Amino acid sequence: MTQEQFEEGVLYAEDNFRNDNAPHLAIDKKLIREKFDLNGKKILDFGCGMGGMSLWYADNWDCEVYGLDIDGHHIKISKTLQEKLGIKNVTFEKRNILDTPLSEDEKFDYVFLNDVAEHIQFPILERIFKQLSTCLAEGGRIFVTYPPWKSPYASHVTHVVKIPWCQYLPKKMIHNLIEKNNIQIVGEEESDLLEAYYGLNHLTHNKLIDVLKTSGLSPVYRKSHCILNRLPGLKNTNINFFPFDFLVTKEFLLLQNSNN
Ligand SMILES: C[S@@+](CC[C@H](N)C(=O)[O-])C[C@H]1O[C@@H](n2cnc3c(N)ncnc32)[C@H](O)[C@@H]1O
């Protein structure tokens, strides 16, 4: 990671922290404010990235946050921003929980995965959810948010390719388009857009439910945020059926242990 990338990363993370309309987090922040009271809670921000959301939880509620990520560059940026903001109630750590599992003492009231699940291959994701189910405190919940694969922005490269739903272009064509517009990103694990694109698992609601089968977790709430929710009377309706499912930009799923 160059110094310039590092500095850009800190600025990006700070925008995610400060800006309630930050592009991929606006609906997440709105829903979390509406639906969750995090006061007094222990929170795991799984795949915290550059830390903007972990710091946002810590600043908006009287809670204790643990932000972990597999990517060392992201954690370095998180720690730098934490120091800059002077927020104390967050601990950031580079950690792969499949190598260093969460222990009996690490229990959380809420686990958040904001835009993380679509980046992890299914056999690994299945093992991660199995483990996360065991780290929930009594009555604990896991909140998973992601752009479903049919979404106009699911490719994670629309900002450079400038074509919504470009994941449906012929393979060779999308590859060439990304290659032509490719940019370096700060990740230690994924360092450019082509790598990031091929790292996606094409997640959908049904695939996620399938992944969760062995975890003992079950859904208690689902929201499919669709462009049509802007129409009068449709604000709270889940319009996630064909062909309108192509207009769903973000899925939200709240999970709890089935034996709760
Ligand atoms: C798109 S970023 C989202 C970051 C952050 N949650 C946010 O919303 O800004 C996805 C993050 O998941 C992390 N990640 C991917 N696989 C992971 C794993 N197995 N364990 C922990 N973090 C992982 C990546 O390193 C990356 O930081």
PDBQT file of the ligand as one rigid body, heavy atoms in Angstrom, charges set to zero:
ROOT
HETATM    1  C1  LIG A 301     -16.524  -4.322   1.108  1.00  0.00    +0.000 C 
HETATM    2  S1  LIG A 301     -15.594  -4.438   2.534  1.00  0.00    +0.000 S 
HETATM    3  C2  LIG A 301     -16.767  -3.895   3.752  1.00  0.00    +0.000 C 
HETATM    4  C3  LIG A 301     -16.105  -3.236   4.901  1.00  0.00    +0.000 C 
HETATM    5  C4  LIG A 301     -17.024  -2.634   5.967  1.00  0.00    +0.000 C 
HETATM    6  N1  LIG A 301     -17.838  -3.643   6.609  1.00  0.00    +0.000 N 
HETATM    7  C5  LIG A 301     -17.861  -1.535   5.398  1.00  0.00    +0.000 C 
HETATM    8  O1  LIG A 301     -19.059  -1.725   5.226  1.00  0.00    +0.000 OA
HETATM    9  O2  LIG A 301     -17.333  -0.480   5.081  1.00  0.00    +0.000 OA
HETATM   10  C6  LIG A 301     -15.500  -6.192   2.879  1.00  0.00    +0.000 C 
HETATM   11  C7  LIG A 301     -14.516  -6.513   3.979  1.00  0.00    +0.000 C 
HETATM   12  O3  LIG A 301     -14.633  -7.895   4.346  1.00  0.00    +0.000 OA
HETATM   13  C8  LIG A 301     -13.323  -8.329   4.710  1.00  0.00    +0.000 C 
HETATM   14  N2  LIG A 301     -13.261  -9.793   4.704  1.00  0.00    +0.000 N 
HETATM   15  C9  LIG A 301     -13.326 -10.627   3.646  1.00  0.00    +0.000 A 
HETATM   16  N3  LIG A 301     -13.190 -11.894   4.047  1.00  0.00    +0.000 NA
HETATM   17  C10 LIG A 301     -13.049 -11.866   5.399  1.00  0.00    +0.000 A 
HETATM   18  C11 LIG A 301     -12.872 -12.874   6.400  1.00  0.00    +0.000 A 
HETATM   19  N4  LIG A 301     -12.817 -14.169   6.085  1.00  0.00    +0.000 N 
HETATM   20  N5  LIG A 301     -12.756 -12.494   7.675  1.00  0.00    +0.000 NA
HETATM   21  C12 LIG A 301     -12.807 -11.174   8.017  1.00  0.00    +0.000 A 
HETATM   22  N6  LIG A 301     -12.961 -10.184   7.106  1.00  0.00    +0.000 NA
HETATM   23  C13 LIG A 301     -13.092 -10.531   5.819  1.00  0.00    +0.000 A 
HETATM   24  C14 LIG A 301     -12.447  -7.686   3.656  1.00  0.00    +0.000 C 
HETATM   25  O4  LIG A 301     -11.086  -7.676   4.003  1.00  0.00    +0.000 OA
HETATM   26  C15 LIG A 301     -13.063  -6.288   3.565  1.00  0.00    +0.000 C 
HETATM   27  O5  LIG A 301     -12.453  -5.392   4.451  1.00  0.00    +0.000 OA
ENDROOT
TORSDOF 0
